[in-house]
Amino acid sequence: MRKVIFSLVILVTMGVAACKSATIPAPSASVSFVFLPGTCSSVVPVHVAIDGIDVGVDTFKVAVNGGNRLVSRLYSTSAGQHSLSAHTDRYMWPAATVSVGAGQTVADSLPFYCS
């Protein structure tokens, strides 16, 4: 009788463990930053942050050799509401609040005037 109960406990434990490992996590969300320059030629390194935490530096290129680079790489985050911010050594964009769903990508625009 003890062997039967012990065997059942082991089977139930294995079944529960298998179910837990079979759960599929929700897809992450992501954000990007789009550089919107005026008419100028420049290379601009921009520090980007999600919820006040620096997540990277992207270098945007406008009308220079090698072509334009106006969209940042994707930064993964959780689904929900987030504050996005960016700055250069001389300029800071106002923070933007965005809502991003699981599996979605949201882009924050960074208007920029240069002379």
C-alpha positions as CSV (number, residue, x, y, z in Angstrom):
1,M,0.0,0.0,0.0
2,R,2.8,2.4,0.9
3,K,4.5,1.6,-2.5
4,V,1.3,2.5,-4.3
5,I,0.9,5.8,-2.5
6,F,4.5,6.6,-2.9
7,S,4.3,5.9,-6.6
8,L,1.2,8.1,-6.9
9,V,2.9,11.0,-5.2
10,I,5.9,10.7,-7.5
11,L,3.6,10.6,-10.6
12,V,1.6,13.6,-9.4
13,T,4.8,15.6,-8.6
14,M,6.2,14.8,-12.1
15,G,2.9,15.8,-13.7
16,V,2.8,19.1,-11.9
17,A,6.4,19.9,-12.7
18,A,5.8,19.1,-16.4
19,C,2.8,21.5,-16.4
20,K,4.8,24.3,-14.8
21,S,7.6,24.0,-17.4
22,A,5.1,23.9,-20.2
23,T,3.7,27.4,-19.5
24,I,4.5,29.8,-22.3
25,P,5.7,33.2,-21.2
26,A,3.9,36.3,-22.7
27,P,5.9,37.8,-25.5
28,S,7.9,40.8,-24.5
29,A,7.2,44.2,-25.8
30,S,9.8,46.6,-27.4
31,V,10.4,50.2,-28.1
32,S,12.5,52.1,-30.6
33,F,13.4,55.7,-31.1
34,V,13.0,57.6,-34.4
35,F,15.3,60.6,-35.0
36,L,13.5,63.3,-36.9
37,P,16.2,65.9,-38.0
38,G,15.7,69.1,-39.8
39,T,17.8,69.6,-43.0
40,C,21.3,69.1,-41.8
41,S,24.2,66.7,-42.0
42,S,25.3,65.2,-38.7
43,V,26.2,62.2,-36.6
44,V,24.4,62.4,-33.2
45,P,24.9,59.9,-30.4
46,V,21.7,59.7,-28.3
47,H,21.4,58.1,-24.9
48,V,18.0,56.4,-24.5
49,A,16.1,55.4,-21.3
50,I,13.1,53.4,-20.4
51,D,11.4,54.3,-17.1
52,G,14.4,56.4,-16.1
53,I,16.9,53.6,-16.7
54,D,19.6,54.1,-19.4
55,V,19.3,51.2,-21.8
56,G,21.8,52.2,-24.5
57,V,23.3,54.8,-26.8
58,D,22.3,54.8,-30.5
59,T,24.2,56.9,-33.0
60,F,21.9,58.5,-35.6
61,K,23.4,59.6,-39.0
62,V,21.9,62.2,-41.2
63,A,23.1,62.8,-44.8
64,V,26.6,61.4,-44.2
65,N,28.7,58.9,-46.0
66,G,27.2,55.4,-45.5
67,G,23.6,56.6,-45.6
68,N,21.1,57.7,-43.1
69,R,20.4,55.9,-39.8
70,L,17.3,57.4,-38.3
71,V,15.7,54.5,-36.4
72,S,17.3,53.0,-33.3
73,R,17.6,49.3,-32.5
74,L,14.7,47.7,-30.6
75,Y,14.9,47.7,-26.9
76,S,12.9,44.9,-25.1
77,T,10.7,45.8,-22.2
78,S,7.6,44.4,-20.5
79,A,4.1,45.0,-21.7
80,G,2.4,48.0,-20.1
81,Q,2.9,51.7,-19.6
82,H,6.4,53.1,-19.8
83,S,8.2,56.5,-19.7
84,L,10.7,56.9,-22.6
85,S,13.4,59.5,-22.6
86,A,16.4,60.5,-24.6
87,H,19.2,63.0,-24.5
88,T,22.5,64.0,-26.1
89,D,25.4,65.8,-24.4
90,R,23.6,69.1,-25.2
91,Y,19.9,68.4,-25.6
92,M,17.2,66.6,-23.7
93,W,13.9,65.5,-25.2
94,P,10.8,65.6,-22.9
95,A,9.8,62.2,-21.6
96,A,7.0,60.5,-23.4
97,T,4.6,58.1,-21.8
98,V,3.6,55.1,-24.0
99,S,1.5,52.0,-23.6
100,V,2.8,48.9,-25.3
101,G,1.1,45.5,-25.5
102,A,2.7,42.1,-25.4
103,G,4.4,41.4,-28.7
104,Q,4.0,45.0,-29.9
105,T,6.6,47.6,-30.7
106,V,6.1,51.3,-30.1
107,A,8.3,54.1,-31.5
108,D,9.1,57.4,-29.8
109,S,9.9,60.3,-32.1
110,L,12.9,62.5,-31.4
111,P,12.5,65.8,-33.4
112,F,15.8,67.6,-33.7
113,Y,16.9,70.9,-35.3
114,C,20.5,71.4,-36.3
115,S,22.2,74.1,-38.3
